[in-house]
Amino acid sequence: MPKMILVNLPVRNLAASTAFYVALGGAVNPQFSGANSTSLMFTDAIGVMLLTHDHYREFTQREIGDARRDSQAMFALTVDDRDAVDATLARAVAAGGRADPNPAQDLGFMYNRHVEDPDGYVWEMVWMNPSANA
């Protein structure tokens, strides 16, 4: 089996979070989704598992932090071109996200913007010019 990255996130409202992550570019994997979780695949190797707080607590004894208050992690997804950064962000905002919780960066060879999901997790949409010499 090839290596994969699976990000598990506790969410307050599974339906709202699922809509946000579909708008961000994830495809729901019904095989691993149910009443308490949604599995979304962004590529064959990158997946996000959304879990209700009650279901998430089955996997940890630690307190669930508040991503709206504290920065816990920042996740980045690459897109094909500069326009896709803005288009992906616009779709995610229309699905309940908050645009630009961090400043956009335009370094010429790299362009990125951030979007916050309904629970406060920050995702970075980034385009990098593979032929640029940074």
C-alpha positions as CSV (number, residue, x, y, z in Angstrom):
1,M,0.0,0.0,0.0
2,P,1.4,3.4,-0.9
3,K,2.1,6.0,1.9
4,M,-0.8,8.3,2.6
5,I,-1.4,11.4,4.7
6,L,-4.7,11.2,6.7
7,V,-5.6,14.2,8.7
8,N,-8.2,13.6,11.4
9,L,-10.2,16.7,12.5
10,P,-12.8,17.0,15.3
11,V,-15.7,19.1,14.0
12,R,-18.8,20.7,15.7
13,N,-21.2,20.4,12.7
14,L,-20.4,17.4,10.4
15,A,-22.7,18.5,7.6
16,A,-21.4,22.1,7.5
17,S,-17.8,20.9,7.6
18,T,-18.4,18.3,4.9
19,A,-19.8,21.0,2.6
20,F,-16.7,23.1,3.3
21,Y,-14.2,20.4,2.5
22,V,-16.1,19.3,-0.7
23,A,-15.9,23.0,-1.8
24,L,-12.2,22.9,-0.9
25,G,-11.7,20.0,-3.4
26,G,-12.3,16.8,-1.4
27,A,-14.3,13.9,-2.7
28,V,-16.5,12.1,-0.1
29,N,-15.4,8.5,0.3
30,P,-18.7,6.8,1.3
31,Q,-16.9,3.6,2.3
32,F,-15.5,5.3,5.4
33,S,-18.2,7.8,6.0
34,G,-21.2,7.6,8.3
35,A,-23.4,9.4,10.8
36,N,-20.4,10.4,12.9
37,S,-17.7,10.9,10.3
38,T,-17.0,11.9,6.8
39,S,-13.9,10.7,4.8
40,L,-12.8,13.0,2.1
41,M,-10.0,12.3,-0.4
42,F,-8.0,15.2,-2.0
43,T,-5.7,12.8,-3.9
44,D,-5.0,9.1,-3.8
45,A,-2.5,9.9,-1.1
46,I,-4.1,12.7,0.9
47,G,-7.3,12.3,2.9
48,V,-9.2,14.2,5.6
49,M,-11.4,12.5,8.1
50,L,-13.9,14.7,9.8
51,L,-15.2,13.3,13.1
52,T,-17.9,14.6,15.4
53,H,-16.5,15.6,18.8
54,D,-18.1,12.6,20.5
55,H,-16.6,10.2,17.9
56,Y,-13.2,11.9,18.0
57,R,-13.1,11.4,21.8
58,E,-13.2,7.6,21.2
59,F,-9.6,7.9,19.9
60,T,-8.0,10.2,22.4
61,Q,-8.2,11.1,26.1
62,R,-6.8,14.6,25.4
63,E,-9.1,17.6,25.5
64,I,-10.2,18.9,22.1
65,G,-8.6,22.2,21.5
66,D,-10.3,25.3,20.1
67,A,-8.7,26.0,16.7
68,R,-10.6,29.3,16.6
69,R,-8.6,30.6,19.6
70,D,-5.2,28.8,19.3
71,S,-3.1,28.0,16.3
72,Q,-2.6,24.3,16.3
73,A,-1.5,23.5,12.8
74,M,-1.7,25.0,9.3
75,F,-2.4,22.7,6.4
76,A,-1.4,23.5,2.8
77,L,-2.8,22.2,-0.4
78,T,-1.2,22.9,-3.8
79,V,-3.3,23.9,-6.8
80,D,-2.4,24.0,-10.5
81,D,-2.1,27.8,-11.1
82,R,-2.5,31.2,-9.5
83,D,-6.1,31.5,-10.6
84,A,-6.9,28.2,-8.9
85,V,-5.8,29.7,-5.5
86,D,-8.4,32.4,-5.7
87,A,-11.1,30.1,-7.2
88,T,-10.6,27.4,-4.5
89,L,-10.7,30.0,-1.8
90,A,-13.9,31.6,-3.2
91,R,-15.6,28.1,-3.3
92,A,-14.5,27.4,0.3
93,V,-15.8,30.8,1.5
94,A,-19.2,30.2,-0.2
95,A,-19.4,26.9,1.7
96,G,-18.9,28.6,5.1
97,G,-15.2,29.4,5.3
98,R,-13.5,32.7,6.3
99,A,-11.1,34.2,3.8
100,D,-7.6,35.4,4.6
101,P,-7.2,34.8,8.3
102,N,-3.5,35.2,7.5
103,P,-2.2,37.7,4.9
104,A,-1.9,36.5,1.3
105,Q,1.6,36.2,-0.1
106,D,2.7,36.9,-3.6
107,L,6.4,36.2,-4.1
108,G,6.2,35.9,-7.8
109,F,7.3,32.2,-7.9
110,M,4.7,31.4,-5.2
111,Y,1.2,32.7,-4.5
112,N,-0.9,31.6,-1.5
113,R,-4.0,32.5,0.4
114,H,-5.6,31.0,3.5
115,V,-9.1,30.0,4.4
116,E,-10.5,29.1,7.8
117,D,-13.0,26.2,8.0
118,P,-16.1,26.4,10.2
119,D,-14.1,25.0,13.2
120,G,-11.2,27.4,12.8
121,Y,-8.7,25.1,11.1
122,V,-6.6,27.1,8.6
123,W,-5.9,25.8,5.1
124,E,-3.4,27.4,2.8
125,M,-4.1,27.3,-1.0
126,V,-0.7,27.5,-2.7
127,W,0.6,27.7,-6.2
128,M,4.4,27.4,-6.8
129,N,6.1,27.8,-10.2
130,P,8.1,24.7,-10.5
131,S,10.5,26.3,-13.0
132,A,11.3,29.3,-10.9
133,N,14.6,29.7,-9.1
134,A,13.6,30.8,-5.6
